[in-house]
Amino acid sequence: MDLMLSRVIQPRHEERDHLVVELKRPKQKITSTVLNQVESYAIAVAHDERFHTAKTKWRFIAVSNQFDEHARRKARQRNKPEGLVFDDADLNIEVWAFEWTEIIANARARLQFINQTLNYEADRESSKAYLKKAHSRFIPELTEDDINEQEEVTVVGTESIF
């Protein structure tokens, strides 16, 4: 195990997520042997009585520069997310395999999205459009007559105060 990160999910009591990362040297490809090693380790850890609980989720990730053919096919299975090579619902284990190029490309895409989001500048019209779209069921439809009538009431009400 090269790296292990854990978190407790709040506010749910005693729910934990563990991330275990297996980093391979750049020249070592992810092979069936590597995947079997990570899967065996994952199963052994999940069976350990210190960690064996329904509220604990384990995610193991193997990372290297390349896959061999077997590992590439296992990481690209039909009806599974790309990179998922093993999923055991009973033990709450997932094993993933990624190349560094995938990790870096995904990180760049997330960074670009955040940068675009942070550069967003709302104006009055886009704000109104968002409110109408998101909360239209709470906003009554007003006709031109309704708007004119409200303006007259406001003007009359203001004059009566003074």
C-alpha positions as CSV (number, residue, x, y, z in Angstrom):
1,M,0.0,0.0,0.0
2,D,1.5,3.3,-1.1
3,L,-1.2,5.7,0.0
4,M,-4.3,5.4,2.2
5,L,-6.9,8.2,2.8
6,S,-9.9,7.9,5.0
7,R,-12.9,10.0,5.9
8,V,-15.9,9.7,8.2
9,I,-19.2,10.6,6.5
10,Q,-21.1,13.2,8.4
11,P,-23.8,13.3,9.8
12,R,-24.2,9.6,9.4
13,H,-22.7,7.8,12.5
14,E,-19.7,5.7,12.0
15,E,-19.8,5.6,8.2
16,R,-16.3,5.5,6.7
17,D,-14.8,5.6,3.2
18,H,-11.2,4.4,2.7
19,L,-9.2,5.0,-0.4
20,V,-6.1,2.9,-0.9
21,V,-3.7,3.8,-3.8
22,E,-1.1,1.4,-5.2
23,L,1.4,3.3,-7.3
24,K,3.5,1.3,-9.7
25,R,6.8,2.4,-11.0
26,P,6.6,4.1,-14.4
27,K,8.0,1.1,-16.4
28,Q,5.8,-1.5,-14.7
29,K,2.5,-2.0,-16.6
30,I,-0.7,-2.8,-14.8
31,T,-1.1,-6.5,-15.6
32,S,-3.4,-9.3,-14.5
33,T,-0.9,-10.1,-11.8
34,V,-1.0,-6.6,-10.5
35,L,-4.8,-6.5,-10.6
36,N,-5.0,-9.9,-8.8
37,Q,-2.6,-8.7,-6.2
38,V,-4.7,-5.6,-5.5
39,E,-8.0,-7.5,-5.5
40,S,-6.5,-10.1,-3.1
41,Y,-5.3,-7.4,-0.8
42,A,-8.6,-5.7,-0.9
43,I,-10.5,-8.8,0.1
44,A,-8.1,-9.6,2.9
45,V,-8.5,-6.1,4.3
46,A,-12.3,-6.2,4.1
47,H,-12.3,-9.6,5.9
48,D,-10.2,-8.2,8.7
49,E,-12.5,-8.0,11.8
50,R,-11.2,-4.5,12.6
51,F,-12.6,-3.2,9.3
52,H,-15.5,-5.6,8.6
53,T,-18.6,-3.5,8.9
54,A,-21.5,-2.7,6.6
55,K,-20.8,1.0,7.1
56,T,-17.2,0.9,5.7
57,K,-16.6,1.3,2.0
58,W,-13.2,0.5,0.4
59,R,-11.9,1.8,-2.9
60,F,-8.5,0.5,-4.1
61,I,-6.8,2.2,-7.1
62,A,-3.9,0.9,-9.1
63,V,-2.0,3.5,-11.1
64,S,0.8,3.3,-13.6
65,N,1.8,4.6,-17.0
66,Q,0.4,1.7,-19.1
67,F,-1.9,-1.3,-19.0
68,D,-1.2,-4.6,-20.7
69,E,-3.9,-6.0,-23.0
70,H,-5.6,-8.0,-20.2
71,A,-5.8,-5.1,-17.8
72,R,-7.0,-2.7,-20.5
73,R,-9.9,-5.1,-21.3
74,K,-10.8,-5.6,-17.7
75,A,-10.8,-1.8,-17.1
76,R,-13.1,-1.2,-20.1
77,Q,-16.0,-3.6,-19.4
78,R,-19.5,-3.2,-20.8
79,N,-22.0,-1.6,-18.4
80,K,-19.3,-0.6,-15.9
81,P,-17.7,2.7,-15.3
82,E,-14.3,3.0,-17.1
83,G,-11.5,1.8,-14.8
84,L,-13.6,-0.4,-12.5
85,V,-12.1,-3.8,-12.5
86,F,-13.6,-5.4,-9.4
87,D,-16.8,-4.7,-7.4
88,D,-17.9,-6.7,-4.4
89,A,-21.2,-5.5,-2.9
90,D,-21.1,-7.8,0.1
91,L,-17.7,-6.6,1.2
92,N,-18.2,-3.0,0.0
93,I,-15.0,-3.1,-2.1
94,E,-14.2,-1.5,-5.4
95,V,-10.9,-1.9,-7.3
96,W,-10.1,0.5,-10.0
97,A,-7.1,0.8,-12.4
98,F,-6.0,4.0,-14.2
99,E,-3.2,5.3,-16.3
100,W,-1.6,8.6,-15.2
101,T,-2.8,10.2,-18.5
102,E,-6.4,9.5,-17.5
103,I,-5.9,10.9,-14.0
104,I,-4.2,14.1,-15.4
105,A,-6.8,14.6,-18.1
106,N,-9.7,14.2,-15.7
107,A,-8.0,16.7,-13.2
108,R,-7.5,19.2,-16.0
109,A,-11.2,18.9,-17.1
110,R,-12.3,19.5,-13.5
111,L,-10.0,22.5,-13.2
112,Q,-11.2,24.0,-16.4
113,F,-14.8,23.6,-15.3
114,I,-14.1,25.3,-12.0
115,N,-12.3,28.1,-13.7
116,Q,-15.2,28.7,-16.1
117,T,-17.6,28.6,-13.2
118,L,-15.6,31.1,-11.2
119,N,-15.4,33.4,-14.1
120,Y,-19.2,33.6,-14.4
121,E,-20.7,37.0,-14.0
122,A,-24.4,37.2,-13.3
123,D,-26.3,40.2,-14.7
124,R,-29.9,41.2,-14.0
125,E,-31.4,39.4,-17.0
126,S,-29.5,36.1,-16.4
127,S,-30.5,36.2,-12.8
128,K,-34.2,36.6,-13.7
129,A,-34.0,33.8,-16.3
130,Y,-32.5,31.5,-13.7
131,L,-35.1,32.4,-11.1
132,K,-37.9,31.8,-13.6
133,K,-36.4,28.5,-14.6
134,A,-35.6,27.2,-11.2
135,H,-38.6,28.5,-9.3
136,S,-41.3,29.0,-11.9
137,R,-43.9,27.1,-9.8
138,F,-43.6,29.7,-7.1
139,I,-43.7,32.8,-9.3
140,P,-47.1,33.9,-10.5
141,E,-47.5,34.8,-14.2
142,L,-48.2,38.5,-14.4
143,T,-49.9,40.2,-17.3
144,E,-49.1,43.8,-18.5
145,D,-52.4,44.9,-16.8
146,D,-51.3,43.3,-13.5
147,I,-48.0,45.2,-13.6
148,N,-49.6,48.5,-14.4
149,E,-52.2,48.0,-11.7
150,Q,-49.4,47.3,-9.1
151,E,-47.6,50.5,-10.2
152,E,-50.8,52.5,-9.7
153,V,-51.3,51.1,-6.2
154,T,-47.7,51.9,-5.3
155,V,-48.0,55.5,-6.5
156,V,-51.4,56.0,-4.7
157,G,-50.1,54.4,-1.5
158,T,-47.0,56.6,-1.5
159,E,-49.0,59.8,-2.0
160,S,-51.3,59.0,0.9
161,I,-48.5,58.5,3.3
162,F,-47.1,62.0,2.7
